[in-house]
Amino acid sequence: MRKPEVVVYHAPGCHLCERALEQLRALREELDFELREVDIAGDPELEARYREWLPVVEIDGRRRFTYHLQPGPFRRAVAQAAADA
């Protein structure tokens, strides 16, 4: 079974981002997914696309969470992505 790819877009000084990163790192200990952390600072294109929504969490290229990561729905989304692979 393929591991879903989870991408989190974040920026320095974003407290919601720090919380989401902590949650994702902890969830990775119980769930099987690849985690990619993308700092948008200094990239004008990424800043324009994501700045107002941070943190942004995508699962397999689909935006699933903005502002707050909800662990229960996240677990279900990762399980569904793994099943769809």
C-alpha positions as CSV (number, residue, x, y, z in Angstrom):
1,M,0.0,0.0,0.0
2,R,1.3,3.4,-0.9
3,K,1.9,6.0,1.8
4,P,-0.2,9.2,1.3
5,E,1.9,12.4,1.0
6,V,1.0,15.1,3.4
7,V,2.3,18.6,2.7
8,V,2.1,21.4,5.2
9,Y,2.8,25.0,4.1
10,H,4.0,27.1,7.0
11,A,5.9,30.3,7.8
12,P,8.1,31.5,10.6
13,G,6.3,33.2,13.5
14,C,3.0,31.5,12.7
15,H,1.8,30.0,16.0
16,L,-1.0,28.0,14.3
17,C,1.7,26.6,12.0
18,E,3.9,25.5,14.9
19,R,0.9,23.7,16.5
20,A,0.0,22.0,13.2
21,L,3.6,20.8,12.7
22,E,3.7,19.4,16.2
23,Q,0.4,17.6,15.7
24,L,1.6,16.2,12.3
25,R,4.9,15.0,13.7
26,A,3.0,13.2,16.5
27,L,0.4,11.7,14.2
28,R,3.2,10.4,12.0
29,E,4.2,8.1,14.8
30,E,0.8,6.3,14.6
31,L,-0.1,6.7,11.0
32,D,1.8,5.7,7.8
33,F,2.3,8.9,5.7
34,E,5.1,10.9,4.1
35,L,5.4,14.4,5.6
36,R,6.8,17.3,3.6
37,E,7.2,20.7,5.3
38,V,7.2,23.7,3.0
39,D,8.3,27.1,4.5
40,I,6.7,29.7,2.2
41,A,8.9,32.6,3.5
42,G,10.9,34.2,0.7
43,D,8.9,32.6,-2.1
44,P,6.6,35.3,-3.6
45,E,4.4,32.7,-5.4
46,L,3.9,30.5,-2.4
47,E,3.3,33.5,-0.1
48,A,0.6,34.9,-2.5
49,R,-1.1,31.5,-2.7
50,Y,-0.9,30.4,1.0
51,R,-0.2,33.4,3.4
52,E,-3.8,34.1,4.3
53,W,-4.6,30.5,5.0
54,L,-1.7,29.2,7.0
55,P,-1.1,26.6,7.9
56,V,-2.3,24.7,4.9
57,V,-2.3,20.9,4.9
58,E,-2.7,19.0,1.7
59,I,-3.1,15.2,1.4
60,D,-2.0,13.8,-2.0
61,G,-2.3,17.3,-3.5
62,R,-5.7,18.1,-2.2
63,R,-6.2,20.9,0.3
64,R,-7.8,19.4,3.4
65,F,-7.1,21.7,6.3
66,T,-6.4,25.5,6.8
67,Y,-5.8,27.3,10.1
68,H,-6.3,24.3,12.3
69,L,-5.6,20.6,12.0
70,Q,-8.3,18.4,13.4
71,P,-6.8,15.0,14.3
72,G,-9.9,12.9,13.9
73,P,-10.8,14.1,10.4
74,F,-7.0,14.0,9.5
75,R,-6.8,10.3,10.5
76,R,-9.8,9.5,8.4
77,A,-8.5,11.5,5.4
78,V,-5.1,9.7,5.5
79,A,-6.8,6.3,5.8
80,Q,-9.0,7.1,2.8
81,A,-6.0,8.3,0.8
82,A,-4.2,5.1,1.6
83,A,-7.2,3.0,0.6
84,D,-7.6,4.9,-2.7
85,A,-4.0,4.4,-3.7
